[in-house]
Amino acid sequence: MIDYWHFFCFHDTIGIKIAVNGGLGLLIMGNIIAESNATALDLLLEKVYQDGGHDFRGYKRGTVTRRLERRLHVVGAKTYLEYMQFLDAHLEEYERLADNLTIKVSGFFRSPYSFQQVARLVLPELVSYKRDRRQRNLRFWSTACARGEEPYSIAILLAEFLGYELRDFNTSIYATDISRHVLHEAQAGQYSPKEIGGLSPTILENYFTYQDEGYAVGSNLRQMVNFSYFNLVSTETPPFMNLDCIFCCNVLIYLQKQLQERVLGMLYNSLATPGYLVLGEVETPTDNLRGRLECLDSKVKIYKKTGRTL
């Protein structure tokens, strides 16, 4: 059992849930005379997980702390304890907090060179492999799709690469995210002129329609993308199996090493053999996977699975 008496002094009882040996215990706390920020943060994140269903316990503390401070300022809480009390009285705050802690930066072909290398190194080999075995399924996964720019970019890449042969394949692009709010926006597929400003006129003409002073994703792309809610860090059970290619870009950098290993292990087991993993340019596989993935491009971090599952 964790001894929190080293960190707090108590009187006047209030209840806060904490994790004790993997289960739930009840710590009877009073007005905190001296609060240890690190321990209080652990308590807060455990509460968010147990009561709100959002798991940020394995995120890097620097990122979590900076973003938490914004919510504390907004609601007028001076300490993590005060914020926990606020959560008890305002359950809707759990969703606001989750949206605030979730990284939503995205864009069409956000890393152009990465997509260029996928088209050069992954797609020719993958499509040839499928043709040789008379396999017609192409299965991709965008693990943190935000407002949909990444999965729609993958759809455009496949359509451009395959051309008329696209109709010969049963193409599925699974797009998941931790934020239900951004998933709703992704499904709507509506983007402002600024958001699609980097796309060529030909791409806009072929895959978008102009409406309501913005651009809507065309049906030819929509039918390739399937959006759903999924939290990468909350389970070791993959939502999809036998995937040909997974994009997990700029997610691992926010996670602590142990959680990185767990997430990467799940992604590895989700891939078919052969299968391809695309990470962010500053991300690398953890030690337990390096020997099982062939690096196709060390700059943009494209890897190929060739061995057995973990």
N, C-alpha and C positions, 0 to 999 in steps of 0.2 A: 504494500500500500504506500502511496506517495505521502510523505509527511509535509503537509502544507503549513504546519504550525511554525516552521522555520521562517515563513514568509509573512504571516499575517498575525495580528492580534484581533480578538473578537469580543463583542458584547452586543446585546439586542439581536435576536435571531431573525435571519432571513435565509431562504434556501436557494442554493445554486447547485445545479447538477455538474458533476465532474466524472471523468473516467477513472475507475479503480480496477487495476488488473484486467483490463479489457472489458469490464462491465460498467454499469452505472452505479455510482454511489451518491449519497447526499451529504454535502458539506454544509454544516450549519454555521453561517457566517454572520458577523455583526458589522457595525460601522468599521470600516478599515482605517486603522490609524496609520499604518505604513503599508503601501502597496508596492509589490515588486512587479514592475511593468512586464517583464518576460513571463512570469508565471500567470499574471492576470491576462495576458494575451493568449496563453495556452488555454486558460479557462474559457475565455470568450470564444475562441475558435471551436472548442469542444461543444460549447452551448449552441453555436450556430449550426454545427453538424447534427447534434442530437435533436434540437428543437426546430431548426429551420430546414434541415435536410441538405445543406450545402457544405461540402467538405473542402475547406481551405487549410487544413491542418498541415499538409505537406508542402505548402507554398513557401517560398523564401520569405523570411521575416521582414526584410527591408521593403519589399514590394507591398506586402500586406499592411505594414505599419503606416507607410505613406498614404495609402488609399483609405485606411481606416480613419486616419486623422481628419479627412474631409467629412466623413459622415458624423464623427463626433462634433465637429464644428457646426455642421448643419443643424443637428438636433440639440445642441447646447450642452452636451455631456463633457465633463472635464476629465473623467477617468474611464477606464474600461469597465469598472464596476458600475458606474452611473449608466454607461451605455447598455450593459446587460439588463439593468433595471428598466431602461427605456424599451428594450426589445420585448420584455415581458408585457409591457403595457401597450405596445404598438406592433402587433405581429406582422403587419405589412412591411415593416422595416427590414425584415429578413430578405425579401426580394430586392429591395433597394440596395441593400448592402451587397448582395450577390452580384447585381448589375455593376456596382461600383468597383468590385474587386476583379471583375472579369475584364481581360484585355480584349478590346474590340477593334484595334487598328487593322485595317484591311484595304484592299484596292484591287482592281483588275490587273492581272499579271504584275502583282506587287514587286516581285523579284524577276524581272524580264529574263535575266541570264539563266535562272533556275528553270523556267519554262522552256527556254531555248534548248537547254541541255536535256530536259526530259524528252523533247521532240527528237533530239539527235541520238541520245543514248538508250532511252527506255522504249519508246514507241516502236521503232523499227524491229528491235529484238523481240518485244512482246507480241506484236502483231504477227511476225513471222512464225513464232512459236505456236500461236493459236492456229494459224492457217495450216501448218504442217500436221497438226493433230486434229484438224477439222473441228476445232472448238470455236464457238461463236459468242461466248460470254466475255465481256470486258467489265471488270468490277474495280472501281476506284472508291477511295474514302478520303474525304476532307474532314479531318478530325475536329477542327475548330473553325467553322466556316463563317462565323460572324454574320455580316449582312449578305453573304452569298457570293461575294466577288470571286473568291477562290474556286468554289465548285463550278460556277459558270465559266470561269477562265479555263478550267480543265475541260469542260464540255466544248468550248470553242477550239481548244487545242486539238482535241480528238476529231472534231468535225473538219478542221482544216487539214489535219494529217491524212485522214481516211478519204475525204472527199465523197464521191458517190458510193464508195465501199462502206460507208458508215451504216447504210441500210442492211448490210450483210451481217452486222453484229448486234447482239443484244447488249446494249451498253447501259450500265447502272453506275451512277455516281452518288454515293451515300454522303450526305452532308449533315454533320452533327454540331451541336454547340451546347454550352452550359446555360446560355441565356435564352429563355423562351421569348423574350421581347425581341431580340435581334433575329431569332428564327422566324418570327412573324413577318418582319421586314424582308428577310431573305426570300421567303415564299412569295411575297408580293412582287418582288423583282422590279421595283421602281427605283430609278437612279436619276440624279440631277445631271445637267450638262457638265458640271464641274467634276462629278464622280466618274464620268465616262470620258473625260477630256483626253486621256492618254490613248484611247482606242482609235484605230484608223477609220476613215470614212467607209472603207469596204467592209470592215467588221461590223460597224454600226448598221450599215445597209442590210447585211446578210442575217444578223442575229438580234436586232433590236427594232422596235417600232417607236416612233416619236408620238408622245401623247402628254397632255397636261403639263406642257412646258418642261418635260423631262423625257426619259427613255425607259421603255419597258422591255424586259427580256422576252424574246420571241418564243413561241410554242415549241420550235425545234430544239431549243435548249432546255426549256422547262421539263419536257418529257424525259430528259436524260437524268435529271437531278431529283433525288428523294431526300427531303429534309426531315430530321427527327431530333428530339432532345436526347443528349447523352453527356454524362459527366465522366471524363476520362479518368479522373482520380478517385472515383468512388467505388470502383469495382475492378476485379481482376478478370472478370468474364467478358470477353469481347462481344460486341453486338453483331458483328459480321465475321464471316470466315471465308477462306479461300479467295482473298482479295489479290488482285494483280498489282495494285499500286496504292500506297498510302501517303498522303500529304499530312505531315505533322510539323508545321513550320512555326517557329517562334512561340512554342508552348513550353518546351522543356526548360528554357532559360529561367522560367519563373518558379520552377519546382526544386525542392531539395533533392540531394543525390539519391536517397533511398526511394523516393517517389518516382524519380526519373527512371530508375531501374525497373520498378514495377510497371510503369506505363509502357516503357519500351518492350518489356517482356510480353505484355499483352498484344502490342502491335505486331511484334515478331510472330507470335502464334496465330495472328489473324491473317497473315500473308500466305498465299499459295507458294509452292516451290516450282519454278522460280517466282519470286515476287520482288517488288521494288519499294523502297522506303525513301521518302524525300523529307529532309529535315531543314531547319533554318540554317543560314550560312554561319552562324556562330555556335551551332549545336553539333554534338557528336554522340555516337552510341556509347553507352557505359561499358566498363571493362568486361562485364559478363557477356556482352554481345559482339564485341569487336572481332572475335575469331570466327563468328558465324555469319558475318556480313561482308560481302565483297564491295569495296569502295569503287564506284564508277567515276565519281568526280569529287575530289577533296575540297574544292572551293565552294561548291553549292550543296555539298553533303547529300549526294545520291548514292544509295546503297542497294545491293542485290542480295536477296536471301537464296542461298543454294543448299543449305544443310537441313538437318532435322529440327523439329520443334523443341522448345525448351522443356 
